[in-house]
Amino acid sequence: MAESLYDRYMRATSANRTHGETCTRCSPGARCADGQRLYESFTRLQDAYLAQQKKTRG
């Protein structure tokens, strides 16, 4: 079964948060390469999920 957009969004949220809590190179104003990749994935999925919710509840 395909993973839902919500599940992918929550997984990206968790990965981004976990990385931020453990990476010594990331800070609120700057991210390492992995941190930036995780943050971009999280924000892309968040935008898609929120757009889907807006369209559904329209």
C-alpha positions as CSV (number, residue, x, y, z in Angstrom):
1,M,0.0,0.0,0.0
2,A,1.3,3.4,-0.9
3,E,2.3,5.7,1.9
4,S,-0.1,8.7,2.4
5,L,1.0,12.3,2.0
6,Y,0.3,12.7,5.8
7,D,2.6,9.8,6.7
8,R,5.4,11.1,4.5
9,Y,4.9,14.6,6.0
10,M,5.1,13.2,9.6
11,R,8.1,11.1,8.8
12,A,9.9,14.2,7.3
13,T,8.9,16.2,10.4
14,S,10.4,13.6,12.7
15,A,13.6,13.2,10.6
16,N,14.1,17.0,10.5
17,R,13.5,17.4,14.2
18,T,15.8,14.4,15.2
19,H,18.6,15.7,13.0
20,G,18.3,19.2,14.5
21,E,18.5,17.8,18.0
22,T,21.6,15.8,17.3
23,C,23.6,17.7,14.7
24,T,26.4,19.9,16.1
25,R,26.8,21.8,12.8
26,C,23.2,23.0,12.5
27,S,21.8,26.1,14.2
28,P,18.6,28.0,13.8
29,G,20.2,30.3,11.3
30,A,22.3,27.8,9.3
31,R,22.1,24.1,8.4
32,C,24.6,21.5,7.3
33,A,24.0,19.9,3.9
34,D,22.0,17.0,5.4
35,G,20.0,19.3,7.6
36,Q,19.2,21.6,4.7
37,R,18.0,18.6,2.6
38,L,15.8,17.3,5.5
39,Y,14.4,20.8,6.1
40,E,13.6,21.3,2.4
41,S,11.9,17.9,2.3
42,F,9.9,18.7,5.4
43,T,8.8,22.1,4.1
44,R,7.9,20.8,0.7
45,L,5.7,18.0,2.2
46,Q,4.2,20.4,4.7
47,D,3.2,22.8,1.9
48,A,1.7,19.9,-0.1
49,Y,-0.2,18.6,2.9
50,L,-1.6,22.0,3.9
51,A,-2.6,22.7,0.3
52,Q,-4.4,19.3,0.2
53,Q,-6.2,20.1,3.4
54,K,-7.3,23.5,2.1
55,K,-8.6,22.0,-1.1
56,T,-10.4,19.3,0.8
57,R,-12.0,21.6,3.3
58,G,-12.5,24.3,0.6
